[in-house]
């Protein structure tokens, strides 16, 4: 799969390993989740409303189109969340988050 973003500079930063949907991905220190995900693929997540893949929209934390989750169900905005070693995320709304949506 071709990536949505292509890294042109700042390639000397330290590598950081994160886990996305159970798969280890390498990002660089200082990357946001959005940069990390879109340098590896064309989408950030699948919409929880069933209307397809999402890749972000506003790029400044206002629209929530870039929302991803921790495996425990905590929401993270990919556009303004920095990567950190060992960070684990999922790109589809986890079942653990459903009770919070209906209560």
Order of alpha helices (4+ residues) and beta strands (2+ residues): beta-beta-alpha-beta-beta-beta-beta-beta-alpha
